[in-house]
Amino acid sequence: MADQPQPRTLLHSAKSLDEIVVIGGGGHAKVVISILRKLNRHRILGYTDLEDQGAVLGVPYLGSDRALAVKAVGPKKLNAVLAVGQVGLGKPRHELWARLHSLALSFPLIVSPDAIVNEEVSGGEGAVVMDGAVINSGATIGRGGIVNTNSTIEHDVLLEDWVHVAPGATISGHVTVGRFSMIGAGATVIEGIKIAAGCMVGAGATVVHDLTEPGVYVGSPARRIK
Ligand SMILES: CC(C)(COP(=O)(O)OP(=O)(O)OC[C@H]1O[C@@H](n2cnc3c(N)ncnc32)[C@H](O)[C@@H]1OP(=O)(O)O)[C@@H](O)C(=O)NCCC(=O)NCCS
């Protein structure tokens, strides 16, 4: 008897989405959730936070770190995205990551489909690249970094780990930004500058000289105030 045609199922077209947990339920998390939805690679299980913020864009609260510890037990690692913002000289993202490091979590690099990322760009685990960001060839984004909305990371820039480039900031070619530094909204760093670890560059500042000491810098040209 001739083979019967197999009934067509949706199995081949069904996309199985990896599960992901959003860590943090504040403003930055909202933007990250929207990006995850546009990417459509993950099924968002919920978010964790120290406190219940209610549903965030429809994403339910799972609990605090303990809820993650219950879910992230392996052997397959659970995806998580660090969606806690980092403004100023604190290190909340790193502290959170370090606290959760013993869990079976994986922190994939999340890049908005509405960002432009050119060739030979590398990005570290737990980094997020938001809508409208442009990252040009040869740039490196370190672990846990935030390349925020409409910022520009020019060619051959090195953002060390846990750097936040705020919305609309421009980092020109061959700049190095040290660990835990933040470049404020709309700030400009001219080409070739080296910014030490632990520097906060204020919103709208223009950095035209190397910043060799950690501290807070504002104005054009940027000067240290703290
Ligand atoms: C630079 C910054 C961190 C300073 O914050 P702060 O330590 O709380 O400092 P203060 O607000 O006490 O301001 C200290 C002085 O610097 C001035 N100043 C602060 N930020 C400034 C800025 N961006 N540009 C110019 N001057 C600034 C203040 O007017 C004040 O001057 P005064 O002493 O003459 O009154 C903050 O103002 C800033 O720019 N943050 C960036 C915010 C941002 O980019 N957010 C993006 C979120 S995604």
The ligand as an SDF file (V2000), in Angstrom:
LIG
                    3D

 48 50  0  0  0  0  0  0  0  0999 V2000
   26.9440   64.8830   36.7300 C   0  0  0  0  0  0  0  0  0  0  0  0
   25.8850   64.4180   37.6960 C   0  0  0  0  0  0  0  0  0  0  0  0
   26.0660   62.9230   37.9910 C   0  0  0  0  0  0  0  0  0  0  0  0
   26.0990   65.2130   38.9690 C   0  0  0  0  0  0  0  0  0  0  0  0
   25.1600   64.8310   39.8970 O   0  0  0  0  0  0  0  0  0  0  0  0
   25.4500   65.2080   41.4470 P   0  0  0  0  0  0  0  0  0  0  0  0
   26.7120   64.5220   41.8820 O   0  0  0  0  0  0  0  0  0  0  0  0
   24.2030   64.9030   42.1960 O   0  0  0  0  0  0  0  0  0  0  0  0
   25.8060   66.7210   41.4060 O   0  0  0  0  0  0  0  0  0  0  0  0
   24.8940   67.9850   41.7630 P   0  0  0  0  0  0  0  0  0  0  0  0
   23.5330   67.8640   41.1760 O   0  0  0  0  0  0  0  0  0  0  0  0
   25.0280   68.1820   43.2310 O   0  0  0  0  0  0  0  0  0  0  0  0
   25.6120   69.1600   40.9810 O   0  0  0  0  0  0  0  0  0  0  0  0
   26.8850   69.6410   41.3770 C   0  0  0  0  0  0  0  0  0  0  0  0
   27.1940   70.8540   40.5290 C   0  0  0  0  0  0  0  0  0  0  0  0
   27.4280   70.4380   39.1790 O   0  0  0  0  0  0  0  0  0  0  0  0
   26.4800   71.0610   38.2900 C   0  0  0  0  0  0  0  0  0  0  0  0
   26.0740   70.0410   37.3320 N   0  0  0  0  0  0  0  0  0  0  0  0
   25.4870   68.8470   37.6090 C   0  0  0  0  0  0  0  0  0  0  0  0
   25.3120   68.1420   36.4840 N   0  0  0  0  0  0  0  0  0  0  0  0
   25.7720   68.9050   35.4870 C   0  0  0  0  0  0  0  0  0  0  0  0
   25.8510   68.7090   34.1000 C   0  0  0  0  0  0  0  0  0  0  0  0
   25.4270   67.5790   33.5340 N   0  0  0  0  0  0  0  0  0  0  0  0
   26.3990   69.6860   33.3410 N   0  0  0  0  0  0  0  0  0  0  0  0
   26.8450   70.8260   33.9160 C   0  0  0  0  0  0  0  0  0  0  0  0
   26.7980   71.0690   35.2380 N   0  0  0  0  0  0  0  0  0  0  0  0
   26.2560   70.1120   36.0140 C   0  0  0  0  0  0  0  0  0  0  0  0
   25.3360   71.4980   39.1760 C   0  0  0  0  0  0  0  0  0  0  0  0
   24.6550   72.5850   38.6000 O   0  0  0  0  0  0  0  0  0  0  0  0
   26.0440   71.8660   40.4450 C   0  0  0  0  0  0  0  0  0  0  0  0
   26.6540   73.1180   40.2620 O   0  0  0  0  0  0  0  0  0  0  0  0
   26.7500   74.1830   41.4880 P   0  0  0  0  0  0  0  0  0  0  0  0
   27.5900   73.5220   42.5270 O   0  0  0  0  0  0  0  0  0  0  0  0
   27.3870   75.3940   40.8550 O   0  0  0  0  0  0  0  0  0  0  0  0
   25.3670   74.4170   41.9360 O   0  0  0  0  0  0  0  0  0  0  0  0
   24.4410   64.6070   37.1320 C   0  0  0  0  0  0  0  0  0  0  0  0
   24.0280   65.9420   37.1900 O   0  0  0  0  0  0  0  0  0  0  0  0
   24.3000   64.1280   35.6960 C   0  0  0  0  0  0  0  0  0  0  0  0
   24.5930   64.8380   34.7130 O   0  0  0  0  0  0  0  0  0  0  0  0
   23.8780   62.8820   35.5680 N   0  0  0  0  0  0  0  0  0  0  0  0
   23.6950   62.2120   34.2900 C   0  0  0  0  0  0  0  0  0  0  0  0
   22.2610   61.7990   34.1540 C   0  0  0  0  0  0  0  0  0  0  0  0
   22.0250   61.0000   32.9270 C   0  0  0  0  0  0  0  0  0  0  0  0
   22.7310   61.0640   31.9530 O   0  0  0  0  0  0  0  0  0  0  0  0
   21.0060   60.1690   32.9930 N   0  0  0  0  0  0  0  0  0  0  0  0
   20.7010   59.2470   31.9440 C   0  0  0  0  0  0  0  0  0  0  0  0
   19.8140   58.1820   32.5160 C   0  0  0  0  0  0  0  0  0  0  0  0
   19.5180   56.8850   31.3990 S   0  0  0  0  0  0  0  0  0  0  0  0
  1  2  1  0
  2  3  1  0
  2  4  1  0
  2 36  1  0
  4  5  1  0
  5  6  1  0
  6  7  2  0
  6  8  1  0
  6  9  1  0
  9 10  1  0
 10 11  2  0
 10 12  1  0
 10 13  1  0
 13 14  1  0
 14 15  1  0
 15 16  1  0
 15 30  1  0
 16 17  1  0
 17 18  1  0
 17 28  1  0
 18 19  1  0
 18 27  1  0
 19 20  2  0
 20 21  1  0
 21 22  1  0
 21 27  2  0
 22 23  1  0
 22 24  2  0
 24 25  1  0
 25 26  2  0
 26 27  1  0
 28 29  1  0
 28 30  1  0
 30 31  1  0
 31 32  1  0
 32 33  2  0
 32 34  1  0
 32 35  1  0
 36 37  1  0
 36 38  1  0
 38 39  2  0
 38 40  1  0
 40 41  1  0
 41 42  1  0
 42 43  1  0
 43 44  2  0
 43 45  1  0
 45 46  1  0
 46 47  1  0
 47 48  1  0
M  END
$$$$
